Amino acid sequence: MIEEVNGMPYPNESYKSCMACSMKEGRLFIEDVPIDKIADAYGTPFYVYSSRAISECFNAYKEALKDIPHIISFAVKANSNLSVLSLLRRVGSGADIVSGGELFRALKAGIKPSKIVYSGVGKTASEIEYALKENILMFNVESFGELKEIARIAKEMGKVASIAMRVNPDVDPKTHPYISTGLSENKFGLSIEDAIEAYKMALSDDALKIVGISCHIGSQLTDISPFIEAFKRLFILIKRIEAIKGIRIRYIDLGGGLGVRYKDEEPPTAFEYVSKIKEALRANNSSITSAFPYTLIFEPGRSICANAGLLVTRALYVKENKGKRFLVVDAAMNDLARPSLYKAYHEIVPVAYRDSSIRYKYDIVGPICETGDFFARARLMREVHPDELLAIMSAGAYGFSMSSNYNSRPRCAEIMVNGDDFKLIRKQETYEDLIKGEFLIYD
Ligand SMILES: *Cc1c(COP(=O)(O)O)cnc(C)c1O
């Protein structure tokens, strides 16, 4: 028996987590473009982003920070498409990078090295060299070993490396364990005591220049209090460090992590978030009077682009198995990994609106040969037929950037919408792309 649920509220409104979506005349739109029109032009699956929504999210941070020196360095790992990065560069963004590849992309997109910060626990020698050569703003250093390695390479190159210690404040961000980074048991950053030690070491090294301090405690935080708790510890630490003769902290990098609405979360706005931080900073640092002595750096990723993008997929088959109804679609976990990786929730909306009071419970799954290949389980929806388009909402961050070629599936296209215009910003891969770089050694 397949369960049919009557009288359930239809999540007609579930497209509303997308900042640029609307339902007009029974069709889902992003800005002024009907989703089905893009599907006709480029096939499925594809990611589509709203340039307006991305700019708006960025500008919300900019507006909140306008009265103090700041740099907003978009976390490239959230969405690393060149057009997304160059759109953000145009509105003033820098970049938070975690690899040489991301540095390459940020530079290609025209982002100024003076707005690029480099985080991550495993920077290799060649990556450090590349970043030094390009004169990035600073390295967020995560270990003693890395500090020594940066100093060694800088010396070799006859350069001085600008550094900040990434501090692990040991605060529970109360988010998914896989995206929590600020607990002492996580691999990220230096403990407060180790950070002080590292600053002292750096002070005595001519190849290193101390310019800042940084902290990033996790992702998808929907409550301000763990941030404030972490930043208070950071601000107290700053006072201790500044008491060491010869050290001046110029950049306070507060990382990213602000959450977004996927289902019913109510995260603070960028404005509320920044206001609370400014308050806490003033309360914990008496040297802050009228002239703000620091430049604050923020590294938002998800909160800039998650709700500016969708993954659009087409239903292939409906099948029933032991009382379960499966909707097999043409996108899969290789396109969007978040549901299988974190059991993340994404709203899924049929692109065509149909008035119907009957709800079916669907497991929405992809074609990949893994049980973990699903987008939703036991999701209530109106009846969906093969060939219908579905939009997976809130997919603009950690969507395409986490995609892979698993099951030898070419990665899908990405499209940018601006008003009633839409442009291809990455074409769907071909089969030839799949084997690029491989060698046939047995013929
Ligand atoms: C991932 C990451 C970010 C971005 O996090 P969001 O939750 O997407 O805002 C910022 N800084 C660092 C160091 C990161 O690792």
The ligand as an SDF file (V2000), in Angstrom:
LIG
                    3D

 15 15  0  0  0  0  0  0  0  0999 V2000
   34.4290   27.0820    5.0570 C   0  0  0  0  0  0  0  0  0  0  0  0
   35.0880   28.2730    5.6260 C   0  0  0  0  0  0  0  0  0  0  0  0
   34.4560   29.5200    5.5480 C   0  0  0  0  0  0  0  0  0  0  0  0
   33.0700   29.7120    4.9830 C   0  0  0  0  0  0  0  0  0  0  0  0
   32.0840   29.1710    5.8050 O   0  0  0  0  0  0  0  0  0  0  0  0
   30.5460   29.4260    5.5160 P   0  0  0  0  0  0  0  0  0  0  0  0
   29.8520   28.6320    6.5390 O   0  0  0  0  0  0  0  0  0  0  0  0
   30.2630   28.9550    4.1410 O   0  0  0  0  0  0  0  0  0  0  0  0
   30.2900   30.8920    5.6640 O   0  0  0  0  0  0  0  0  0  0  0  0
   35.1450   30.6160    6.0150 C   0  0  0  0  0  0  0  0  0  0  0  0
   36.3800   30.4890    6.5490 N   0  0  0  0  0  0  0  0  0  0  0  0
   37.0120   29.3030    6.6470 C   0  0  0  0  0  0  0  0  0  0  0  0
   38.3730   29.2420    7.2340 C   0  0  0  0  0  0  0  0  0  0  0  0
   36.3870   28.1660    6.1890 C   0  0  0  0  0  0  0  0  0  0  0  0
   37.0090   26.9840    6.2930 O   0  0  0  0  0  0  0  0  0  0  0  0
  1  2  1  0
  2  3  1  0
  2 14  2  0
  3  4  1  0
  3 10  2  0
  4  5  1  0
  5  6  1  0
  6  7  2  0
  6  8  1  0
  6  9  1  0
 10 11  1  0
 11 12  2  0
 12 13  1  0
 12 14  1  0
 14 15  1  0
M  END
$$$$
